[in-house]
Amino acid sequence: MDGAKQVHILITHMHSDHIGSLGRFIGFCYWKYKITSKVYFNEKEKIKLFLELLGLKENESFKVLDSNNKKVETLSLNIN
């Protein structure tokens, strides 16, 4: 993580094997490196509520972005 300036997280679905440690990872990125993680998921309110229940704050430690038809420029990654 040293030297990272951005974190992009793509969530495919909310099973525990996909998001079980998500809050801890986002918290680590924010508290240690002051990086606001960008979370891509098609159900914004659902993932936002989940992360807030873990004590994280939107627009501080994370931002939730709609995953439909997005391109993550730094990775040249198209999300359709």
mmCIF file of the C-alpha atoms, coordinates in Angstrom:
data_MODEL
# 
_entry.id   MODEL 
# 
loop_
_atom_site.group_PDB 
_atom_site.id 
_atom_site.type_symbol 
_atom_site.label_atom_id 
_atom_site.label_alt_id 
_atom_site.label_comp_id 
_atom_site.label_asym_id 
_atom_site.label_entity_id 
_atom_site.label_seq_id 
_atom_site.pdbx_PDB_ins_code 
_atom_site.Cartn_x 
_atom_site.Cartn_y 
_atom_site.Cartn_z 
_atom_site.occupancy 
_atom_site.B_iso_or_equiv 
_atom_site.pdbx_formal_charge 
_atom_site.auth_seq_id 
_atom_site.auth_comp_id 
_atom_site.auth_asym_id 
_atom_site.auth_atom_id 
_atom_site.pdbx_PDB_model_num 
ATOM 1  C CA . MET A 1 1  ? 0.000   0.000   0.000   1.00 0.00 ? 1  MET A CA 1 
ATOM 2  C CA . ASP A 1 2  ? 2.948   2.358   0.432   1.00 0.00 ? 2  ASP A CA 1 
ATOM 3  C CA . GLY A 1 3  ? 2.821   4.882   -2.378  1.00 0.00 ? 3  GLY A CA 1 
ATOM 4  C CA . ALA A 1 4  ? -0.821  4.186   -3.270  1.00 0.00 ? 4  ALA A CA 1 
ATOM 5  C CA . LYS A 1 5  ? -2.827  7.319   -3.931  1.00 0.00 ? 5  LYS A CA 1 
ATOM 6  C CA . GLN A 1 6  ? -6.175  5.750   -4.857  1.00 0.00 ? 6  GLN A CA 1 
ATOM 7  C CA . VAL A 1 7  ? -8.153  2.649   -3.938  1.00 0.00 ? 7  VAL A CA 1 
ATOM 8  C CA . HIS A 1 8  ? -10.928 1.324   -6.189  1.00 0.00 ? 8  HIS A CA 1 
ATOM 9  C CA . ILE A 1 9  ? -13.073 -1.572  -4.925  1.00 0.00 ? 9  ILE A CA 1 
ATOM 10 C CA . LEU A 1 10 ? -15.524 -3.401  -7.172  1.00 0.00 ? 10 LEU A CA 1 
ATOM 11 C CA . ILE A 1 11 ? -18.225 -5.338  -5.302  1.00 0.00 ? 11 ILE A CA 1 
ATOM 12 C CA . THR A 1 12 ? -20.092 -7.973  -7.298  1.00 0.00 ? 12 THR A CA 1 
ATOM 13 C CA . HIS A 1 13 ? -22.504 -9.012  -4.542  1.00 0.00 ? 13 HIS A CA 1 
ATOM 14 C CA . MET A 1 14 ? -22.891 -8.787  -0.779  1.00 0.00 ? 14 MET A CA 1 
ATOM 15 C CA . HIS A 1 15 ? -22.012 -12.307 0.361   1.00 0.00 ? 15 HIS A CA 1 
ATOM 16 C CA . SER A 1 16 ? -19.738 -12.426 3.386   1.00 0.00 ? 16 SER A CA 1 
ATOM 17 C CA . ASP A 1 17 ? -16.913 -14.008 1.390   1.00 0.00 ? 17 ASP A CA 1 
ATOM 18 C CA . HIS A 1 18 ? -16.847 -10.873 -0.776  1.00 0.00 ? 18 HIS A CA 1 
ATOM 19 C CA . ILE A 1 19 ? -17.408 -8.076  1.755   1.00 0.00 ? 19 ILE A CA 1 
ATOM 20 C CA . GLY A 1 20 ? -16.584 -9.638  5.134   1.00 0.00 ? 20 GLY A CA 1 
ATOM 21 C CA . SER A 1 21 ? -13.368 -7.628  5.586   1.00 0.00 ? 21 SER A CA 1 
ATOM 22 C CA . LEU A 1 22 ? -14.358 -4.648  3.467   1.00 0.00 ? 22 LEU A CA 1 
ATOM 23 C CA . GLY A 1 23 ? -14.914 -2.294  6.406   1.00 0.00 ? 23 GLY A CA 1 
ATOM 24 C CA . ARG A 1 24 ? -11.571 -3.156  7.945   1.00 0.00 ? 24 ARG A CA 1 
ATOM 25 C CA . PHE A 1 25 ? -9.755  -2.611  4.631   1.00 0.00 ? 25 PHE A CA 1 
ATOM 26 C CA . ILE A 1 26 ? -11.457 0.733   3.958   1.00 0.00 ? 26 ILE A CA 1 
ATOM 27 C CA . GLY A 1 27 ? -10.731 1.844   7.520   1.00 0.00 ? 27 GLY A CA 1 
ATOM 28 C CA . PHE A 1 28 ? -7.075  0.861   7.165   1.00 0.00 ? 28 PHE A CA 1 
ATOM 29 C CA . CYS A 1 29 ? -6.729  2.797   3.905   1.00 0.00 ? 29 CYS A CA 1 
ATOM 30 C CA . TYR A 1 30 ? -8.294  5.883   5.460   1.00 0.00 ? 30 TYR A CA 1 
ATOM 31 C CA . TRP A 1 31 ? -6.727  5.900   8.926   1.00 0.00 ? 31 TRP A CA 1 
ATOM 32 C CA . LYS A 1 32 ? -3.214  4.902   7.886   1.00 0.00 ? 32 LYS A CA 1 
ATOM 33 C CA . TYR A 1 33 ? -2.919  6.508   4.433   1.00 0.00 ? 33 TYR A CA 1 
ATOM 34 C CA . LYS A 1 34 ? -5.749  9.109   4.369   1.00 0.00 ? 34 LYS A CA 1 
ATOM 35 C CA . ILE A 1 35 ? -7.147  7.515   1.197   1.00 0.00 ? 35 ILE A CA 1 
ATOM 36 C CA . THR A 1 36 ? -10.884 7.737   0.544   1.00 0.00 ? 36 THR A CA 1 
ATOM 37 C CA . SER A 1 37 ? -11.761 4.423   -1.105  1.00 0.00 ? 37 SER A CA 1 
ATOM 38 C CA . LYS A 1 38 ? -14.027 4.419   -4.132  1.00 0.00 ? 38 LYS A CA 1 
ATOM 39 C CA . VAL A 1 39 ? -16.488 1.538   -3.878  1.00 0.00 ? 39 VAL A CA 1 
ATOM 40 C CA . TYR A 1 40 ? -18.319 0.457   -7.039  1.00 0.00 ? 40 TYR A CA 1 
ATOM 41 C CA . PHE A 1 41 ? -21.582 -1.381  -6.460  1.00 0.00 ? 41 PHE A CA 1 
ATOM 42 C CA . ASN A 1 42 ? -24.955 -1.266  -8.193  1.00 0.00 ? 42 ASN A CA 1 
ATOM 43 C CA . GLU A 1 43 ? -26.950 -1.019  -4.936  1.00 0.00 ? 43 GLU A CA 1 
ATOM 44 C CA . LYS A 1 44 ? -25.540 2.182   -3.466  1.00 0.00 ? 44 LYS A CA 1 
ATOM 45 C CA . GLU A 1 45 ? -27.837 2.515   -0.446  1.00 0.00 ? 45 GLU A CA 1 
ATOM 46 C CA . LYS A 1 46 ? -27.319 -1.095  0.634   1.00 0.00 ? 46 LYS A CA 1 
ATOM 47 C CA . ILE A 1 47 ? -23.505 -0.974  0.693   1.00 0.00 ? 47 ILE A CA 1 
ATOM 48 C CA . LYS A 1 48 ? -23.536 2.536   2.176   1.00 0.00 ? 48 LYS A CA 1 
ATOM 49 C CA . LEU A 1 49 ? -25.699 1.366   5.089   1.00 0.00 ? 49 LEU A CA 1 
ATOM 50 C CA . PHE A 1 50 ? -23.479 -1.687  5.617   1.00 0.00 ? 50 PHE A CA 1 
ATOM 51 C CA . LEU A 1 51 ? -20.316 0.433   5.805   1.00 0.00 ? 51 LEU A CA 1 
ATOM 52 C CA . GLU A 1 52 ? -21.939 3.051   8.043   1.00 0.00 ? 52 GLU A CA 1 
ATOM 53 C CA . LEU A 1 53 ? -23.059 0.307   10.452  1.00 0.00 ? 53 LEU A CA 1 
ATOM 54 C CA . LEU A 1 54 ? -19.360 -0.592  10.706  1.00 0.00 ? 54 LEU A CA 1 
ATOM 55 C CA . GLY A 1 55 ? -18.577 2.977   11.813  1.00 0.00 ? 55 GLY A CA 1 
ATOM 56 C CA . LEU A 1 56 ? -17.295 4.346   8.509   1.00 0.00 ? 56 LEU A CA 1 
ATOM 57 C CA . LYS A 1 57 ? -18.451 7.680   7.091   1.00 0.00 ? 57 LYS A CA 1 
ATOM 58 C CA . GLU A 1 58 ? -19.391 8.269   3.486   1.00 0.00 ? 58 GLU A CA 1 
ATOM 59 C CA . ASN A 1 59 ? -17.359 11.002  1.744   1.00 0.00 ? 59 ASN A CA 1 
ATOM 60 C CA . GLU A 1 60 ? -14.717 10.613  4.441   1.00 0.00 ? 60 GLU A CA 1 
ATOM 61 C CA . SER A 1 61 ? -13.366 7.064   4.347   1.00 0.00 ? 61 SER A CA 1 
ATOM 62 C CA . PHE A 1 62 ? -15.384 5.885   1.334   1.00 0.00 ? 62 PHE A CA 1 
ATOM 63 C CA . LYS A 1 63 ? -17.493 6.990   -1.617  1.00 0.00 ? 63 LYS A CA 1 
ATOM 64 C CA . VAL A 1 64 ? -19.988 4.656   -3.248  1.00 0.00 ? 64 VAL A CA 1 
ATOM 65 C CA . LEU A 1 65 ? -20.238 4.943   -7.015  1.00 0.00 ? 65 LEU A CA 1 
ATOM 66 C CA . ASP A 1 66 ? -22.673 3.194   -9.338  1.00 0.00 ? 66 ASP A CA 1 
ATOM 67 C CA . SER A 1 67 ? -20.862 0.375   -11.105 1.00 0.00 ? 67 SER A CA 1 
ATOM 68 C CA . ASN A 1 68 ? -22.953 0.518   -14.278 1.00 0.00 ? 68 ASN A CA 1 
ATOM 69 C CA . ASN A 1 69 ? -20.990 1.615   -17.347 1.00 0.00 ? 69 ASN A CA 1 
ATOM 70 C CA . LYS A 1 70 ? -18.047 3.099   -15.465 1.00 0.00 ? 70 LYS A CA 1 
ATOM 71 C CA . LYS A 1 71 ? -14.442 3.265   -16.559 1.00 0.00 ? 71 LYS A CA 1 
ATOM 72 C CA . VAL A 1 72 ? -11.753 3.427   -13.906 1.00 0.00 ? 72 VAL A CA 1 
ATOM 73 C CA . GLU A 1 73 ? -9.201  5.561   -15.749 1.00 0.00 ? 73 GLU A CA 1 
ATOM 74 C CA . THR A 1 74 ? -6.167  4.689   -13.641 1.00 0.00 ? 74 THR A CA 1 
ATOM 75 C CA . LEU A 1 75 ? -6.672  0.989   -14.385 1.00 0.00 ? 75 LEU A CA 1 
ATOM 76 C CA . SER A 1 76 ? -8.084  1.269   -17.913 1.00 0.00 ? 76 SER A CA 1 
ATOM 77 C CA . LEU A 1 77 ? -10.874 -0.944  -16.597 1.00 0.00 ? 77 LEU A CA 1 
ATOM 78 C CA . ASN A 1 78 ? -14.375 -0.882  -18.084 1.00 0.00 ? 78 ASN A CA 1 
ATOM 79 C CA . ILE A 1 79 ? -17.194 -1.957  -15.774 1.00 0.00 ? 79 ILE A CA 1 
ATOM 80 C CA . ASN A 1 80 ? -20.357 -2.896  -17.663 1.00 0.00 ? 80 ASN A CA 1 
# 
